[in-house]
Amino acid sequence: MKLSKDQIEQLKRMISKKGYVHIDVQYEILDHVACKIEELLEEHPTLSLEDAFKKVHSSFGIFGFSTLEESYMRSIQSRVKKYFWQEMKDFLTSYRLLFPILLGLLIYQASLLLNDPKAWVLILSGFLLLASIGVIFPYWRKFQRLKNYASFTTSTNLFQLVNFGIICCLYSYQWVYKVPQGTDYLFFHIFQGGIILVMVCFALSIFILPRVLDKSIAETEALKRVYGE
């Protein structure tokens, strides 16, 4: 038997009560559950929808629908990583690569004008901190609008990269610009080189993160049009 619209809405509420609050996760689970419930009700017409739901839920084992949720989340994470590396490849092979190159030349020229060979560290840190704010602020507002969708909230894990970059910017003052005394150790130079490498990678990422997030937003908006609120 086919489930009615009211029965579908009841199933969505039952799934939500199980702790799956993201709308797209609910529909992902619903796609798997509805068919099994239809088969159960076909075999046992007197069975209530709630009892059928309990039977289907128990058939997934002790973890219930968590396996479906985890599978969906992994697919999103895999898709976001694919977007990131594809955008990075496109960026490195397009004219947009000129932007960080020009930025590097400007920072180097500023260091010469300031007559301070290490001033580039502070200038680059300042640029990255301002750029981070420029990325986080507009997408944080979009997060408030799309936070009910796992397809968007999962992609915001990219902000961990921003957080790591900001931490390296803060460390750069002490460990690169203002070199502590007694630092003729191999470990220090490795650590210093690591900070510089992360800052450079972070600077490149700033140019592609908005494009990756925009793709995620476009997918979420498409889901929103299908699923509604």
N, C-alpha and C positions, 0 to 999 in steps of 0.2 A: 504494500500500500504506500501511496505517496503522502508525505507529511504536509500538513497544512501550514499556512503562513504563521498562524498562532502557535502551532507546535514548534516551528522553527525558532520563534521568538522565545518560547519556554526553554528550549535547549540552550540557546545563547545565554539565558539567565543562569541556568544550571552550570554551564561551563564557567561563567564568570564567578559563581560562588565557590568554585573549586580553586580560585586564586589566579585565574588567567584573565587579567584585566585588559590586555592589549587587544584591540578590535581585530586586527589582522590575524593574531594568534587564535582568537576565538573562531574565526572563520576557517582557519587552517584545520583546527580540530573538528569543527562542524562538518567539513567536507568528508572526513574519515568516519565520523560517528553516525551521521544521518543515514547513510546506506545500511549500516548494520542494524540500526534501530528499525528501519523500514522492514528489513527481513524478519526481525524478531516479532514485530507487530503483525506481520503477515502470517507467521506461524502460530502466534498466540494472540488472537484478536482481543481477548479480555485483559491482556496485560496493560497496565497503565504506562503512560509515557515516562513517568519518574522511575518506575521499576525497570523499564527497558533501558533507561539511561544508566542505572546502577549496574545492570548486568554487563552492558557494553564497557563501562568504566572498569569494572573488575576484570574483564577479559584482557585488559592491557597490563595486568600484573600489579605488583605492589607500588610501582611508580606512576600508575595511572596514565594520564595524558602527557606526563612530563617528557616522555621520549619523543612525542610528536612536537612539543614545544622546542626541545633541544635541537631536533633535526631542522626545524624551521629557522631557529636562531643561527645555526651553523651555516645554513645556506645563505643567510643575509650577510654574515661575516665574510664568507668566501666571496660573495659578490662585491662587497665593499673593497676587499683587498685587491680583487681583480680590477676594479675601477681605479684604485690608487696607482697601481703599477702601470696600467694602461695610460693614465694621464701623465705619469712621470715619463714614460717612454715618448709620448707625443710631445711633451714639453721639451725634452732634451733634443728632439729632432725637428723643432719648429723655430720660427723667428723669435718666439717668446723667450728663448734662452738668452737673447740679447739683454733682457731686462735685468736679471741678476748680474750679468757681466758688466753692464753699465753701472749698476749699483756698486759693485766691487771697485770699479775704477773711481767712482765719486768718493767712496769712503777712503780709498788709498790717497787720492788727491787731497782730501780734507786732512789726513794725517800729516802730509807734507806741509800744508799751509800752517798747521798747528805746531809744526816742528817737533812732533812727538811720534816716534815710530810705532808706538803701541796704542795710539789714540783710536785706531780702527776698531779695536775690541769694544771700546765704550760706544762708538758710533753704531757699530753693527748691533750691539746689545740693545741700544735705544730704538733702532729701527725694528728689531724683532719684537720688542715689548709693545710698541705702538701697533705693529701689524697684527699681533695676537689679539689685542683689544678690538681691532677692526674686524677680525674674523669672528671672535666669540660673541660680541654684542649683538649683531644682527641675527645670528643663528640661534642665539639664546631665546630671542623673541619668537622665532619660528618653532623652537622646541616647545614652548608653552602651548602653541596651537596644534602641534602634531604629536605631543607626548603620549597619546593614547595608542600610537602605532609603533610596534616593535621595529618595523622596517626603517623607521627614522631614528628612534632612540638608540638602537644598536649601532648605527653608523656614527653616532656622536662619541663612540669610544675613540675616534680619531683625535678627540680633544686631549687624550692622554699624551699624544705626541706634542701637542702645544704646551701642556703642563711640563713635560720633560724638557722641552726647549727653553721654557722660561726659567726653570731651575738652573740650567747650564748658563744662561745669560747672567744670572745672579752670581754664580760661582766664578764667572769669567773675570770679574773685577779683582778678586783676591788671588786667583790662581793663574791668571794670564797677564792682566795689566799691572797689578801690584804684586810682584813676585815676592813671596816670603823669604826670609833669610834662611840660609842653609838648605838650599833646594837643589844641590848637585846630586840628586838621586835619580836613578833610572825610572823608578816608580812615578816620581813627580812629573817627569817629562812625558811619560806615557799618559798619565792622567790629564796633563795639560793639552796634549795632542788630541785626546779623546773629547775634551770640551770643545776645542776648536772644530773638530770634525762634526760633532753634533750640531753646533751652531750653523755650520755651512749647509748641512743637510736640512736643518730646520728652515733656513732661509729659502732653499729650493722648494720645500714643502708648502711654504706660505703661498706660493704662486699657484699651487695645484689643489690645495685643500678645499677652497670654495667650489671648484668645479666638481669634485667628488661629492661634496655635500649637496650641491644642486641636483646631481643625478639622483641621489637618495631621496631628496625632497620631491622630485618629479614622480618617482615611483610611488611614494607615499600618497601624494595628491591623487594619483590614478586609483590607488586602493580606496582612498577616501570617497571618491566619486562612485565607486562600485558598492562599497559596504555602508557608506553613510556614517553617521555618528551613533 
